[in-house]
């Protein structure tokens, strides 16, 4: 069973557009585009989500920071 990540607060996914939303405990939230569903599922189920993110998502998909200010 995966343990709660010390770096990642929340993961959301919009399958129709292949958009992966990752919110970090540090406060930043990013959207990664073109992420296949199987990568999202593996990310959610990973023993270490932080390590999975570093190895399989970061620097592999285009992304944008989500600005949460009004």
N, C-alpha and C positions, 0 to 999 in steps of 0.2 A: 504494500500500500504506500502511495507517495506521501512523503512528509510535507508539511507546509513550508513553502519557500521563505527564506529570510530576505530575499530580494524582490520577489514578485508578489504583488498584492492581489491582482485580479487578471483573469484571461477571459476575453469574449471573442466570439467568432461569427462572422456573417458569411455563411456558406455561398450564398448566391453571388457574392462579389469576391470571395476569397480574401476577405479582410480580417486580419487578426489584430485585436486590440489588446495591448499589454499595459497594465498599470503597475508601476514599480512602487515599492514601499517608500522610496525617496520622494515620491510625489509626481514624477513625470509619467505621462501616458502617451503611448505611441500607437500608430496604426501601421501595420505591415501589409502590403498589397501583393496578391498573387500567391498566397499561401494555400497549398492543397489541404483538403480536409484531413487526410491521413497524417500530415505534419501536425495539425492542430490537435488531433486525438492523441498522438504520441507525446506532444508537449504536456497536455493535461495529465496524462498517465505516467509521465517520467518520474523516476525515483528522485531525481534532482532537477527541478524545473529550471533553476538558474544555469546549471551545466548544459542542459538541453538547449536552452535559449542561446547560450554562447556558441555552441557547436553547430546548431542546425538552423537558426533563424537570424541572429545578428549578422550583418554584413552579407546576407544571402538574398534578402528581399528588399525592394524599395520601401521606404518608410517616411512618415511625417510625424512630428510631435503634435499632439492635440493640445491646443491652447484652451484652458478651462476658465479663462477670465472672461467676464461679460463684455 
